[in-house]
Amino acid sequence: MVITHHGGQCFKVTLGDLTIVFDPIAKGGTLPSVRFGADIALVSRNHPDMNGAEEVTYGDKEPFAITGPGEYERQGVVIQGFLSKSKYGLNKGQEEAVNTIYSVELEDMTLVHLGALADEELSKEARESIDEIDVLFVPVGGDGVLTPAKAHELAVSLEPKIIIPMHWSGMGEPKSLETFLKDAGSASETVDKLTLKKKDLAGRDGSILILTP
């Protein structure tokens, strides 16, 4: 599979002819909207920065949009969505919003995208349902999502093979990525795309990869 970052919390995962997108950016969002075709669109938070399923209807692709908790299977991909909370982009008078954490199984690997998560711990249901995490996408930006320090704590507790920070490019508080890396205290690697097979995970234990948008 190939993973690319499209700003904010938006990541595209391609596997042969199959394209999955996490949190596509809509028109009217903080960042420019995305424009590519996807087969499956996963939306963690109903906000223009993350709910642009219409923007990934392109060419001959019209995505199967998943916008909340539940169990789904599409084109051989098994997806679970878990209820959690966000404080990102709230309307006036609103104290919290629904956020969905997604666990996606494909090519014998598990990807977990935490969305615009504000909760410092995962729910019991999520923890019991998610086994080994191969790739964890964690928001580090503060400003309604996890702070860099809390993001690092949660990421380490989940013991993923690879940690990919998000919510630092085009959104989040200034220098949140630098703060996260300082808290982590370990070396990180910066790549413009991540090409990953199961065998590539051997020996990885919480490796931090920064995907440049």
N, CA, C and O of each residue as an XYZ file, in Angstrom:
852
protein
N       0.843     -1.184      0.000
C       0.000      0.000      0.000
C       0.887      1.246      0.000
O       2.036      1.225      0.441
N       0.309      2.322     -0.509
C       1.010      3.609     -0.526
C       0.149      4.625      0.224
O      -1.039      4.775     -0.063
N       0.763      5.327      1.197
C       0.045      6.323      1.995
C       0.630      7.700      1.691
O       1.844      7.895      1.750
N      -0.245      8.654      1.365
C       0.194     10.033      1.136
C      -0.644     10.976      1.993
O      -1.790     10.676      2.328
N      -0.053     12.123      2.344
C      -0.676     13.114      3.229
C      -1.139     14.300      2.392
O      -0.396     14.815      1.557
N      -2.372     14.723      2.629
C      -2.938     15.823      1.845
C      -3.327     17.006      2.725
O      -4.262     17.745      2.418
N      -2.585     17.172      3.833
C      -2.817     18.295      4.741
C      -3.810     17.955      5.833
O      -4.679     17.100      5.663
N      -3.664     18.652      6.975
C      -4.602     18.434      8.080
C      -4.615     16.998      8.551
O      -3.597     16.461      8.988
N      -5.803     16.372      8.455
C      -5.948     14.974      8.860
C      -6.225     14.072      7.665
O      -6.621     12.918      7.826
N      -6.014     14.605      6.471
C      -6.380     13.883      5.248
C      -5.214     13.018      4.746
O      -4.128     13.512      4.445
N      -5.484     11.717      4.669
C      -4.507     10.776      4.141
C      -5.177      9.893      3.098
O      -6.309      9.444      3.272
N      -4.454      9.656      2.014
C      -4.935      8.759      0.953
C      -4.139      7.467      1.031
O      -2.911      7.482      1.111
N      -4.856      6.347      1.008
C      -4.223      5.022      1.033
C      -4.605      4.319     -0.261
O      -5.789      4.115     -0.530
N      -3.623      3.951     -1.055
C      -3.922      3.258     -2.304
C      -3.318      1.858     -2.264
O      -2.216      1.632     -1.764
N      -4.090      0.942     -2.812
C      -3.708     -0.466     -2.824
C      -4.199     -1.023     -4.153
O      -5.364     -1.397     -4.285
N      -3.298     -1.077     -5.141
C      -3.747     -1.463     -6.482
C      -4.738     -0.433     -7.004
O      -4.447      0.763     -7.037
N      -5.915     -0.908     -7.413
C      -6.949      0.000     -7.930
C      -7.808      0.598     -6.828
O      -8.651      1.454     -7.096
N      -7.606      0.158     -5.595
C      -8.450      0.604     -4.485
C      -7.854      1.856     -3.831
O      -6.659      1.911     -3.540
N      -8.709      2.859     -3.608
C      -8.276      4.083     -2.923
C      -9.187      4.355     -1.733
O     -10.410      4.410     -1.865
N      -8.567      4.524     -0.572
C      -9.279      4.878      0.655
C      -8.789      6.247      1.085
O      -7.598      6.537      0.977
N      -9.691      7.099      1.572
C      -9.267      8.397      2.084
C      -9.819      8.593      3.496
O     -10.987      8.316      3.770
N      -8.954      9.076      4.377
C      -9.364      9.483      5.719
C      -9.544     11.004      5.725
O      -8.677     11.735      5.246
N     -10.650     11.470      6.256
C     -10.904     12.897      6.495
C     -10.588     13.797      5.298
O      -9.743     14.688      5.395
N     -11.275     13.560      4.158
C     -11.053     14.435      3.003
C     -11.526     15.862      3.309
O     -12.561     16.065      3.944
N     -10.754     16.830      2.848
C     -11.062     18.234      3.121
C     -12.121     18.722      2.138
O     -11.989     18.541      0.927
N     -13.175     19.345      2.670
C     -14.291     19.829      1.852
C     -14.065     21.279      1.425
O     -13.158     21.952      1.915
N     -14.898     21.741      0.511
C     -14.903     23.161      0.171
C     -15.341     23.937      1.409
O     -16.234     23.507      2.140
N     -14.708     25.077      1.634
C     -15.059     25.868      2.812
C     -14.262     25.486      4.044
O     -14.486     26.031      5.124
N     -13.320     24.542      3.888
C     -12.479     24.131      5.012
C     -11.318     25.101      5.225
O     -11.137     26.046      4.457
N     -10.548     24.861      6.262
C      -9.378     25.686      6.575
C      -8.324     25.570      5.479
O      -7.625     26.536      5.171
N      -8.219     24.389      4.900
C      -7.238     24.107      3.850
C      -7.938     23.976      2.507
O      -9.156     23.804      2.466
N      -7.193     24.052      1.403
C      -7.817     23.827      0.099
C      -8.439     22.431      0.038
O      -7.879     21.473      0.571
N      -9.582     22.322     -0.605
C     -10.255     21.024     -0.702
C      -9.435     20.070     -1.571
O      -8.677     20.490     -2.446
N      -9.608     18.782     -1.305
C      -8.892     17.776     -2.088
C      -9.647     17.513     -3.387
O     -10.819     17.868     -3.518
N      -8.967     16.889     -4.340
C      -9.624     16.572     -5.605
C      -9.000     15.327     -6.198
O      -8.074     15.411     -7.003
N      -9.506     14.171     -5.801
C      -9.096     12.913     -6.413
C     -10.219     11.915     -6.164
O     -11.112     12.167     -5.355
N     -10.174     10.797     -6.851
C     -11.226      9.799     -6.701
C     -10.895      8.798     -5.608
O      -9.745      8.382     -5.460
N     -11.918      8.410     -4.837
C     -11.718      7.403     -3.789
C     -12.862      6.395     -3.820
O     -13.984      6.728     -4.202
N     -12.570      5.164     -3.416
C     -13.597      4.122     -3.324
C     -14.282      4.127     -1.963
O     -15.470      3.822     -1.851
N     -13.512      4.479     -0.925
C     -14.042      4.518      0.438
C     -13.573      5.818      1.078
O     -12.382      6.126      1.054
N     -14.504      6.583      1.652
C     -14.163      7.820      2.358
C     -14.590      7.697      3.812
O     -15.754      7.424      4.103
N     -13.649      7.900      4.719
C     -13.912      7.798      6.156
C     -13.869      9.201      6.759
O     -12.865      9.905      6.649
N     -14.960      9.592      7.389
C     -15.089     10.938      7.961
C     -15.176     10.822      9.481
O     -16.110     10.219     10.009
N     -14.199     11.403     10.186
C     -14.176     11.281     11.646
C     -15.043     12.331     12.331
O     -15.640     12.067     13.375
N     -15.109     13.522     11.740
C     -15.792     14.644     12.393
C     -16.554     15.417     11.330
O     -16.015     15.712     10.263
N     -17.813     15.748     11.622
C     -18.640     16.463     10.650
C     -18.271     17.946     10.634
O     -18.942     18.785     11.235
N     -17.186     18.235      9.927
C     -16.640     19.594      9.836
C     -15.979     19.699      8.463
O     -15.404     18.720      7.988
N     -16.046     20.867      7.811
C     -15.483     20.979      6.459
C     -14.017     20.575      6.340
O     -13.567     20.219      5.251
N     -13.272     20.623      7.430
C     -11.870     20.194      7.363
C     -11.728     18.683      7.237
O     -10.632     18.174      6.997
N     -12.853     17.957      7.401
C     -12.769     16.493      7.453
C     -13.911     15.764      6.743
O     -13.877     14.537      6.655
N     -14.917     16.472      6.237
C     -16.112     15.773      5.742
C     -16.342     15.922      4.235
O     -17.481     15.946      3.769
N     -15.236     16.022      3.482
C     -15.377     16.284      2.050
C     -15.538     15.048      1.180
O     -14.810     14.880      0.201
N     -16.479     14.185      1.523
C     -16.686     12.973      0.701
C     -17.054     13.335     -0.737
O     -16.710     12.610     -1.671
N     -17.751     14.456     -0.913
C     -18.138     14.868     -2.280
C     -16.915     15.233     -3.126
O     -16.935     15.095     -4.349
N     -15.862     15.695     -2.470
C     -14.678     16.128     -3.224
C     -13.894     14.945     -3.776
O     -13.085     15.109     -4.690
N     -14.128     13.752     -3.227
C     -13.397     12.573     -3.714
C     -14.286     11.701     -4.615
O     -13.973     10.542     -4.885
N     -15.398     12.289     -5.072
C     -16.176     11.706     -6.160
C     -15.576     12.298     -7.432
O     -15.800     13.466     -7.749
N     -14.820     11.490     -8.149
C     -14.031     12.040     -9.239
C     -13.767     10.951    -10.258
O     -13.511      9.801     -9.902
N     -13.830     11.319    -11.523
C     -13.612     10.323    -12.569
C     -14.670      9.232    -12.465
O     -15.864      9.520    -12.384
N     -14.225      7.975    -12.469
C     -15.195      6.870    -12.391
C     -15.384      6.396    -10.948
O     -15.990      5.350    -10.718
N     -14.873      7.153     -9.978
C     -14.976      6.736     -8.580
C     -16.006      7.568     -7.820
O     -15.989      8.798     -7.852
N     -16.898      6.858     -7.139
C     -17.844      7.503     -6.229
C     -17.727      6.776     -4.896
O     -18.066      5.596     -4.811
N     -17.250      7.463     -3.846
C     -16.885      6.744     -2.626
C     -18.074      6.229     -1.829
O     -19.150      6.827     -1.814
N     -17.844      5.109     -1.172
C     -18.724      4.614     -0.123
C     -18.322      5.417      1.116
O     -17.235      5.217      1.658
N     -19.197      6.325      1.566
C     -18.853      7.240      2.664
C     -19.277      6.641      4.006
O     -20.417      6.209      4.178
N     -18.348      6.625      4.939
C     -18.608      6.164      6.305
C     -18.417      7.371      7.219
O     -17.345      7.976      7.242
N     -19.457      7.717      7.969
C     -19.416      8.968      8.731
C     -19.669      8.782     10.229
O     -19.931      9.752     10.941
N     -19.590      7.543     10.702
C     -19.835      7.340     12.124
C     -19.506      5.930     12.572
O     -19.089      5.093     11.772
N     -19.698      5.672     13.866
C     -19.358      4.367     14.435
C     -20.140      3.218     13.797
O     -21.223      3.416     13.245
N     -19.569      2.015     13.884
C     -20.221      0.818     13.357
C     -19.205     -0.106     12.728
O     -18.008      0.180     12.719
N     -19.696     -1.232     12.196
C     -18.825     -2.186     11.504
C     -19.203     -2.210     10.027
O     -20.381     -2.260      9.676
N     -18.211     -2.175      9.190
C     -18.433     -2.088      7.745
C     -17.469     -3.019      7.022
O     -16.370     -3.299      7.500
N     -17.909     -3.494      5.854
C     -16.998     -4.236      4.976
C     -17.283     -3.803      3.556
O     -18.432     -3.805      3.115
N     -16.243     -3.434      2.843
C     -16.409     -2.942      1.479
C     -15.190     -3.332      0.666
O     -14.062     -3.028      1.054
N     -15.402     -3.993     -0.446
C     -14.316     -4.375     -1.364
C     -13.174     -5.096     -0.632
O     -11.996     -4.871     -0.906
N     -13.563     -5.966      0.305
C     -12.577     -6.762      1.022
C     -11.886     -6.042      2.162
O     -10.980     -6.589      2.791
N     -12.314     -4.806      2.431
C     -11.714     -4.026      3.517
C     -12.665     -4.054      4.711
O     -13.848     -3.741      4.577
N     -12.142     -4.430      5.880
C     -12.949     -4.467      7.100
C     -12.663     -3.196      7.906
O     -11.514     -2.877      8.211
N     -13.738     -2.486      8.240
C     -13.603     -1.191      8.923
C     -14.474     -1.199     10.175
O     -15.626     -1.632     10.145
N     -13.903     -0.713     11.274
C     -14.673     -0.514     12.496
C     -14.555      0.950     12.901
O     -13.471      1.533     12.877
N     -15.697      1.534     13.276
C     -15.701      2.912     13.755
C     -16.119      2.949     15.215
O     -17.093      2.303     15.602
N     -15.384      3.706     16.028
C     -15.645      3.769     17.475
C     -15.951      5.201     17.889
O     -15.284      6.149     17.474
N     -16.979      5.328     18.717
C     -17.425      6.638     19.177
C     -16.410      7.256     20.136
O     -15.909      6.590     21.042
N     -16.117      8.527     19.926
C     -15.249      9.278     20.835
C     -15.652     10.751     20.743
O     -16.654     11.090     20.112
N     -14.862     11.626     21.381
C     -15.241     13.044     21.429
C     -14.157     13.926     20.827
O     -12.965     13.622     20.885
N     -14.619     15.029     20.247
C     -13.726     16.057     19.730
C     -14.171     17.413     20.270
O     -15.341     17.616     20.593
N     -13.227     18.326     20.359
C     -13.568     19.711     20.708
C     -13.080     20.656     19.615
O     -12.921     21.858     19.829
N     -12.848     20.079     18.441
C     -12.317     20.871     17.325
C     -13.443     21.565     16.563
O     -14.459     20.948     16.243
N     -13.255     22.844     16.277
C     -14.187     23.580     15.422
C     -15.612     23.596     15.923
O     -16.550     23.451     15.138
N     -15.787     23.770     17.219
C     -17.140     23.740     17.797
C     -17.916     24.996     17.451
O     -17.342     26.072     17.281
N     -19.235     24.844     17.349
C     -20.107     26.003     17.190
C     -20.281     26.684     18.534
O     -19.997     26.104     19.582
N     -20.750     27.919     18.492
C     -20.951     28.672     19.728
C     -21.926     27.920     20.637
O     -22.987     27.478     20.196
N     -21.550     27.782     21.910
C     -22.413     27.097     22.868
C     -22.245     25.592     22.891
O     -22.798     24.916     23.759
N     -21.488     25.064     21.945
C     -21.264     23.618     21.864
C     -20.039     23.253     22.708
O     -18.997     23.901     22.604
N     -20.161     22.231     23.532
C     -19.047     21.866     24.409
C     -18.190     20.735     23.849
O     -17.000     20.637     24.149
N     -18.806     19.883     23.033
C     -18.051     18.789     22.415
C     -18.803     18.303     21.191
O     -19.975     18.630     21.001
N     -18.129     17.523     20.363
C     -18.745     16.984     19.148
C     -18.375     15.516     19.015
O     -17.421     15.041     19.630
N     -19.146     14.811     18.204
C     -18.872     13.392     17.954
C     -17.632     13.266     17.073
O     -17.487     13.966     16.071
N     -16.750     12.365     17.467
C     -15.586     12.003     16.665
C     -15.594     10.488     16.507
O     -15.953      9.766     17.438
N     -15.202     10.011     15.345
C     -15.127      8.562     15.124
C     -13.690      8.148     14.891
O     -13.001      8.687     14.025
N     -13.250      7.180     15.680
C     -11.939      6.547     15.490
C     -12.144      5.376     14.533
O     -13.061      4.576     14.722
N     -11.306      5.267     13.515
C     -11.461      4.177     12.538
C     -10.293      3.198     12.612
O      -9.126      3.590     12.651
N     -10.644      1.918     12.630
C      -9.669      0.842     12.496
C      -9.939      0.154     11.164
O     -11.052     -0.303     10.908
N      -8.925      0.085     10.327
C      -9.076     -0.449      8.973
C      -8.101     -1.601      8.776
O      -6.899     -1.459      8.997
N      -8.636     -2.747      8.357
C      -7.786     -3.914      8.110
C      -7.673     -4.168      6.613
O      -8.675     -4.366      5.927
N      -6.451     -4.158      6.124
C      -6.221     -4.507      4.721
C      -4.775     -4.960      4.554
O      -3.875     -4.478      5.242
N      -4.568     -5.894      3.629
C      -3.243     -6.464      3.352
C      -2.588     -6.988      4.621
O      -1.377     -6.860      4.804
N      -3.406     -7.587      5.507
C      -2.886     -8.176      6.743
C      -2.244     -7.135      7.661
O      -1.367     -7.452      8.464
N      -2.698     -5.888      7.526
C      -2.214     -4.810      8.401
C      -3.413     -4.050      8.961
O      -4.486     -4.024      8.358
N      -3.212     -3.427     10.135
C      -4.274     -2.635     10.761
C      -3.838     -1.181     10.841
O      -2.817     -0.858     11.448
N      -4.629     -0.303     10.216
C      -4.402      1.141     10.294
C      -5.447      1.717     11.244
O      -6.626      1.379     11.142
N      -5.032      2.575     12.157
C      -5.971      3.225     13.063
C      -5.802      4.738     12.934
O      -4.717      5.281     13.140
N      -6.908      5.401     12.588
C      -6.932      6.864     12.418
C      -7.796      7.430     13.537
O      -8.992      7.146     13.612
N      -7.184      8.233     14.407
C      -7.893      8.711     15.598
C      -8.796      9.915     15.333
O      -9.530     10.342     16.224
N      -8.749     10.463     14.120
C      -9.618     11.599     13.812
C      -9.251     12.829     14.627
O      -8.098     13.000     15.023
N     -10.246     13.690     14.877
C     -10.019     14.940     15.627
C     -10.230     14.682     17.116
O     -11.024     15.361     17.768
N      -9.519     13.705     17.638
C      -9.751     13.179     18.988
C      -9.330     14.165     20.077
O      -8.239     14.733     20.030
N     -10.220     14.357     21.064
C      -9.879     15.143     22.250
C      -9.721     14.249     23.477
O      -9.053     14.628     24.439
N     -10.341     13.044     23.448
C     -10.239     12.114     24.585
C      -8.788     11.677     24.776
O      -8.076     11.388     23.814
N      -8.367     11.636     26.045
C      -6.982     11.247     26.321
C      -6.791      9.734     26.378
O      -5.666      9.235     26.366
N      -7.918      9.010     26.440
C      -7.855      7.547     26.409
C      -8.918      7.030     25.453
O      -9.927      7.696     25.217
N      -8.693      5.853     24.909
C      -9.699      5.218     24.058
C     -10.759      4.550     24.931
O     -10.495      4.176     26.074
N     -11.939      4.410     24.386
C     -13.009      3.729     25.112
C     -12.643      2.260     25.320
O     -11.788      1.714     24.622
N     -13.300      1.636     26.285
C     -13.061      0.212     26.553
C     -13.366     -0.612     25.299
O     -12.633     -1.544     24.967
N     -14.452     -0.262     24.609
C     -14.840     -0.991     23.392
C     -13.736     -0.920     22.341
O     -13.381     -1.928     21.730
N     -13.202      0.275     22.141
C     -12.151      0.439     21.131
C     -10.903     -0.342     21.521
O     -10.305     -1.019     20.685
N     -10.513     -0.249     22.776
C      -9.312     -0.944     23.219
C      -9.447     -2.458     23.096
O      -8.492     -3.149     22.742
N     -10.639     -2.964     23.391
C     -10.849     -4.415     23.319
C     -10.952     -4.907     21.882
O     -10.598     -6.049     21.589
N     -11.431     -4.061     20.995
C     -11.660     -4.483     19.606
C     -10.425     -4.350     18.730
O     -10.245     -5.109     17.778
N      -9.572     -3.378     19.055
C      -8.395     -3.139     18.223
C      -7.221     -3.947     18.772
O      -6.790     -3.746     19.907
N      -6.719     -4.849     17.959
C      -5.570     -5.648     18.381
C      -4.283     -4.882     18.087
O      -4.164     -3.698     18.402
N      -3.354     -5.554     17.497
C      -2.085     -4.902     17.160
C      -2.319     -3.798     16.149
O      -3.007     -4.002     15.149
N      -1.753     -2.638     16.402
C      -1.856     -1.520     15.461
C      -0.548     -1.431     14.684
O       0.530     -1.308     15.267
N      -0.658     -1.493     13.382
C       0.542     -1.362     12.556
C       0.861      0.103     12.284
O       2.007      0.528     12.430
N      -0.151      0.877     11.887
C       0.052      2.304     11.616
C      -0.995      3.096     12.386
O      -2.193      2.846     12.251
N      -0.538      4.059     13.202
C      -1.430      4.909     13.992
C      -1.297      6.351     13.525
O      -0.207      6.923     13.538
N      -2.434      6.938     13.108
C      -2.472      8.356     12.760
C      -3.009      9.101     13.984
O      -4.150      8.881     14.391
N      -2.197      9.974     14.567
C      -2.583     10.626     15.818
C      -2.550     12.155     15.666
O      -1.565     12.704     15.174
N      -3.645     12.855     16.093
C      -3.638     14.319     16.011
C      -2.776     14.907     17.123
O      -2.874     14.491     18.278
N      -1.932     15.877     16.772
C      -0.972     16.416     17.748
C      -1.121     17.932     17.916
O      -0.301     18.557     18.588
N      -2.150     18.526     17.317
C      -2.175     19.978     17.172
C      -2.735     20.791     18.314
O      -2.671     22.020     18.266
N      -3.295     20.146     19.368
C      -3.995     20.942     20.365
C      -5.195     21.614     19.713
O      -5.684     21.123     18.695
N      -5.686     22.719     20.264
C      -6.771     23.470     19.629
C      -7.979     22.579     19.331
O      -8.459     22.523     18.199
N      -8.466     21.878     20.374
C      -9.654     21.039     20.205
C      -9.366     19.572     19.986
O     -10.267     18.737     20.057
N      -8.095     19.253     19.715
C      -7.683     17.844     19.625
C      -6.582     17.629     20.668
O      -6.265     18.544     21.428
N      -6.007     16.442     20.709
C      -4.963     16.141     21.687
C      -3.793     17.135     21.603
O      -3.391     17.545     20.514
N      -3.263     17.508     22.760
C      -2.044     18.308     22.770
C      -0.868     17.406     22.376
O      -0.988     16.183     22.435
N       0.261     17.992     21.976
C       1.400     17.142     21.618
C       1.773     16.151     22.718
O       2.062     14.988     22.435
N       1.769     16.611     23.986
C       2.163     15.727     25.090
C       1.168     14.584     25.268
O       1.572     13.431     25.418
N      -0.135     14.895     25.252
C      -1.160     13.858     25.421
C      -1.192     12.922     24.215
O      -1.444     11.725     24.357
N      -0.936     13.471     23.034
C      -0.883     12.637     21.821
C       0.242     11.611     21.936
O       0.079     10.449     21.566
N       1.379     12.058     22.451
C       2.516     11.141     22.601
C       2.205     10.061     23.627
O       2.499      8.885     23.409
N       1.608     10.462     24.747
C       1.253      9.484     25.793
C       0.315      8.410     25.255
O       0.528      7.217     25.468
N      -0.726      8.854     24.555
C      -1.705      7.903     24.027
C      -1.068      7.007     22.975
O      -1.270      5.792     22.980
N      -0.304      7.606     22.079
C       0.331      6.820     21.010
C       1.218      5.720     21.589
O       1.167      4.576     21.137
N       2.027      6.065     22.587
C       2.927      5.082     23.196
C       2.125      3.970     23.868
O       2.498      2.799     23.793
N       1.015      4.339     24.530
C       0.214      3.334     25.244
C      -0.428      2.329     24.294
O      -0.715      1.198     24.686
N      -0.655      2.737     23.043
C      -1.299      1.845     22.072
C      -0.292      0.926     21.367
O      -0.688      0.001     20.658
N       0.988      1.175     21.560
C       2.075      0.321     21.054
C       1.991      0.025     19.546
O       2.081     -1.134     19.143
N       1.821      1.045     18.723
C       1.807      0.798     17.273
C       3.221      0.565     16.740
O       4.210      0.927     17.378
N       3.292     -0.040     15.574
C       4.589     -0.213     14.922
C       5.087      1.142     14.380
O       6.260      1.492     14.512
N       4.151      1.889     13.766
C       4.496      3.187     13.164
C       3.505      4.237     13.656
O       2.300      3.991     13.699
N       4.021      5.410     14.028
C       3.190      6.546     14.441
C       3.322      7.639     13.386
O       4.427      8.067     13.053
N       2.175      8.087     12.862
C       2.180      9.193     11.904
C       1.424     10.368     12.530
O       0.203     10.297     12.668
N       2.124     11.455     12.914
C       1.426     12.612     13.473
C       0.622     13.346     12.403
O       1.014     13.395     11.237
N      -0.510     13.915     12.820
C      -1.354     14.687     11.892
C      -1.939     15.887     12.648
O      -1.707     16.057     13.844
N      -2.689     16.698     11.937
C      -3.310     17.899     12.498
C      -2.228     18.916     12.913
O      -2.373     19.624     13.909
N      -1.169     18.968     12.145
C      -0.127     19.980     12.360
C       0.113     20.793     11.098
O       0.697     21.875     11.154
N      -0.335     20.275      9.963
C      -0.094     20.943      8.678
C      -1.350     21.696      8.238
O      -2.335     21.093      7.812
N      -1.296     23.027      8.351
C      -2.440     23.840      7.938
C      -3.501     23.997      9.006
O      -4.451     24.759      8.826
N      -3.356     23.292     10.110
C      -4.279     23.433     11.240
C      -3.522     23.061     12.516
O      -2.407     22.541     12.471
N      -4.155     23.340     13.640
C      -3.476     23.075     14.916
C      -2.628     24.257     15.339
O      -2.456     25.220     14.592
N      -2.101     24.168     16.552
C      -1.312     25.274     17.088
C       0.080     25.312     16.467
O       0.608     24.275     16.063
N       0.684     26.516     16.386
C       2.018     26.629     15.781
C       3.032     25.725     16.491
O       3.003     25.571     17.712
N       3.907     25.146     15.711
C       5.013     24.313     16.216
C       4.560     23.080     17.010
O       5.321     22.534     17.809
N       3.310     22.647     16.782
C       2.825     21.468     17.518
C       3.604     20.213     17.122
O       3.853     19.351     17.965
N       3.985     20.105     15.861
C       4.763     18.938     15.440
C       6.126     18.912     16.139
O       6.568     17.872     16.628
N       6.785     20.083     16.177
C       8.100     20.150     16.838
C       7.985     19.766     18.313
O       8.842     19.065     18.850
N       6.905     20.237     18.966
C       6.695     19.916     20.382
C       6.467     18.419     20.561
O       6.997     17.811     21.492
N       5.677     17.827     19.666
C       5.411     16.383     19.730
C       6.722     15.595     19.591
O       6.965     14.650     20.342
N       7.544     15.983     18.646
C       8.811     15.271     18.414
C       9.755     15.440     19.604
O      10.495     14.523     19.958
N       9.718     16.623     20.211
C      10.552     16.862     21.394
C      10.086     15.986     22.557
O      10.901     15.412     23.280
N       8.747     15.889     22.729
C       8.197     15.028     23.783
C       8.569     13.563     23.537
O       8.871     12.817     24.469
N       8.541     13.176     22.277
C       8.859     11.780     21.932
C      10.320     11.470     22.219
O      10.663     10.373     22.659
N      11.180     12.462     21.962
C      12.593     12.305     22.285
C      13.320     11.259     21.469
O      14.476     10.945     21.753
N      12.659     10.714     20.453
C      13.314      9.691     19.623
C      13.413     10.198     18.193
O      12.733     11.150     17.810
N      14.242      9.570     17.434
C      14.455     10.005     16.053
C      13.192      9.808     15.228
O      12.433      8.864     15.445
N      12.982     10.697     14.297
C      11.848     10.553     13.373
C      12.396     10.581     11.949
O      13.530     10.990     11.701
N      11.568     10.141     11.046
C      11.961     10.095      9.630
C      10.911     10.849      8.840
O       9.715     10.689      9.086
N      11.341     11.669      7.894
C      10.410     12.445      7.077
C      10.406     11.887      5.657
O      11.461     11.729      5.043
N       9.221     11.591      5.140
C       9.083     11.042      3.784
C       7.932     11.745      3.075
O       7.025     12.270      3.720
N       7.973     11.752      1.739
C       6.861     12.380      1.021
C       5.731     11.390      0.754
O       4.605     11.800      0.474
N       6.021     10.094      0.839
C       4.982      9.067      0.786
C       5.526      7.818      1.465
O       6.736      7.608      1.537
N       4.620      7.004      1.954
C       5.023      5.780      2.643
C       4.533      4.578      1.853
O       3.329      4.362      1.716
N       5.472      3.797      1.335
C       5.141      2.544      0.655
C       5.394      1.420      1.656
O       6.509      1.248      2.149
N       4.346      0.665      1.944
C       4.412     -0.260      3.075
C       3.884     -1.645      2.736
O       2.800     -1.800      2.172
N       4.681     -2.647      3.096
C       4.229     -4.036      3.067
C       4.385     -4.595      4.476
O       5.125     -4.045      5.291
N       3.691     -5.681      4.757
C       3.726     -6.274      6.092
C       5.163     -6.535      6.561
O       5.508     -6.295      7.718
N       5.983     -7.028      5.640
C       7.364     -7.381      6.024
C       8.180     -6.152      6.424
O       9.171     -6.267      7.144
N       7.756     -4.960      5.948
C       8.486     -3.731      6.286
C       8.319     -3.340      7.748
O       9.060     -2.500      8.259
N       7.340     -3.953      8.423
C       7.064     -3.596      9.812
C       7.977     -4.320     10.797
O       8.022     -3.972     11.977
N       8.687     -5.304     10.324
C       9.579     -6.087     11.206
C      10.594     -5.162     11.863
O      11.274     -4.388     11.189
N      10.687     -5.249     13.170
C      11.666     -4.444     13.897
C      11.215     -3.039     14.234
O      11.902     -2.313     14.954
N      10.049     -2.652     13.709
C       9.556     -1.302     14.035
C       8.768     -1.356     15.345
O       7.983     -2.277     15.575
N       8.989     -0.362     16.192
C       8.321     -0.328     17.483
C       8.113      1.131     17.862
O       8.938      1.738     18.546
N       6.995      1.676     17.404
C       6.723      3.086     17.688
C       7.551      4.059     16.867
O       7.780      5.192     17.291
N       8.003      3.624     15.690
C       8.758      4.528     14.809
C       7.878      5.708     14.389
O       6.724      5.521     14.002
N       8.426      6.919     14.466
C       7.665      8.109     14.077
C       8.027      8.481     12.647
O       9.187      8.742     12.329
N       7.008      8.500     11.790
C       7.200      8.905     10.399
C       6.391     10.166     10.130
O       5.189     10.206     10.391
N       7.043     11.184      9.614
C       6.347     12.419      9.254
C       6.126     12.387      7.748
O       7.072     12.335      6.961
N       4.861     12.420      7.372
C       4.524     12.451      5.943
C       4.280     13.898      5.539
O       3.362     14.540      6.050
N       5.083     14.405      4.638
C       4.928     15.792      4.219
C       3.751     15.894      3.240
O       3.612     15.057      2.348
N       2.915     16.907      3.405
C       1.776     17.066      2.478
C       2.233     17.604      1.128
O       1.413     17.798      0.231
